[in-house]
């Protein structure tokens, strides 16, 4: 089975089988049957892609209510540290974070169930980040947590003075004040 459990329930690492030869490589980045066999019945409705330079940090974002989102995230070019925070109030891992390096080289993907805040930082010169969502984005149902929340104490694996943020992500609320 190409899935590996993480310490947080429901959060899974997907490592696809890669076939390579002197021409290059081939792999199935998503196969509904493979995911269903692992108990993941999520139906994805939207794909998103972003290109960023070294130090760009996007997050920690999430959707609430009728617009909660599960995601399948991966890096097409470069390397990122992908981070999630469990914001499911009844979860035994509520308030815990998990980080994983995703890269074009390792081809790992992270399946993020609904109920997580999500963000990533670019560790390479540039990175192309791609993710599938099971629900559409709604500004009205958007939530966020500040990336440097002292309670969460996330290790972004990069000097804080090298981080590049959007104006919006500079003013995200603390974990205790999230939606």
N, C-alpha and C positions, 0 to 999 in steps of 0.2 A: 504494500500500500504506500503510495507516495506522500502520505500525510504524517506529520510529526506533531504530537501534542506539545503545548507550552504549559508553563505553570498556571496559566489563567484558563479556566474552563471555557470551552467553545472557540478559543483562539488557536488556529492551526497553521502550521507551516506546510506549504505545498511545494514539494521538490519534484518537478517532472522528470521523466525518463528522457534523456537526450541521446539521440543517435547522431554520431559524428563520423566523418571520414575526411579524405583530402579535399573534398568539395566544400566543406563547411559542416553545418549541423541542421537537425530538424527536431522539433518537439511539439507536442500538443500543449499549448499554454492553458487551454481550458477544454474540458470534455465533460458534458453534463452527466454522462453515465459514470465516469470516474468519481465525480463529486458526490453523486447520489449514493454510490456504493460506500462512501465514507460517512453517509448520513447528512450530507449537505444538500438540501432541496431548494436552496435559494435560486430565484429566477432573477437574473440580472437584466436591467432595462436601460442602462446608460453607461457609456464608456467616457472617461475623461483622461486627458493627457496634458502634462505640463513640462516645459523645459526650463531649467534654472541653472544658475552658475554656483560655484563653490560658496558655501556659507549661507545660502538662502534657506531659511527655515519657514515652512508653511505649517501652521497649526497652532494649537491643537483644536480641531474643528469637529463638530458633530451636528446631527439633526435630531429633533425631538418629536414626540407625538406621532401623528399620522405620517410624518416624513422621515422617521428614523431610517438609517441606512446600514445595510451590511455591505462590506467592500471586499474585493479581491485585488490586492495591490502588488505591483512589480516594477522593476526598473528595466527599461529598454536599452539605456546607454548610461554608462558611468556607475556611480555608487552612492547610495543614500543610507542613512540610519533612519529606519522607520520606527515610530513610537506610537503605542496606543495606551490609553488609560481606561480602566474599567469604571464606568459611571453607572452601572446597573446597581441601584440602591440595595437590592436584596441579594446581591452576589457575595459569596465568601471572599472574593478578591476585590471588592469595591475599593476604589482609591489606589489600587496597585497599577504600576506601569510595566510595560514590557517593550524592549527594543531589539531590533534585529537588523543586521546589515543586509540590504538587498542590492544586487548588482546585476549588470548585464552578464558578467562572468559567471556568477553562481546560479543565476536563473531561478532562485527561490522566490516564492510568492507567499504573501500572508493573507489568510482568510480572516476577516474581522467581522464577527457577528454584530448585530444591532446592539446598541448600548455601550459603545466605546467612543471616546474622543480620539482623534487621529492626527498625527503630524509627521513631518519628516524634515531632515536637514541634508543638504547636498555635501558629500565628502570628497567628490572628485571635481575636476575643473569645470565640467558641466554634467548634467544628468537629465535624462528623459524619463519621467515618472508616468506610469499608466495605471489606471484602476477602473474596475467595473463596480457599479452600484446597483442595488436591488430596488432603489426608489429614487424618485426625481428630487432635485434640489429645490428647496423653498426658503427664500430669505426670511420669511416670517417665522419659520421653525428652526432657524439656525442658532447654534450655541457655540461657545468657545471657552477655552481655559488658557491662561497665560502660560507660555512655554517655560518660564523660569519660576514657576510656583514653588515656594520654599517647602510646602508640605509634601509635594510630590518628589522634589529633589531629583529630577530627571538628569541623567548623565548623557548629554548630547554628543559626547566624544569629540568636541570641537571647542576651541577657545571662545568664550562668550563675546569677546571683542571682535570676533570675525563673523558673527551672525548678522545676516541681513534679513530684515523683517518688513512686511508691508505696514503701512500706517495702521491698518485695521488690527493686525496681530500685535502691535505694540500696546494696545489698550484692552486686551482680553481680560476678563475677570479672573480672580483667584479661584482655585478649585472649590473652596468652601462657599463661594458665591455663584457657582455656575448654575445655569438654568435647570 
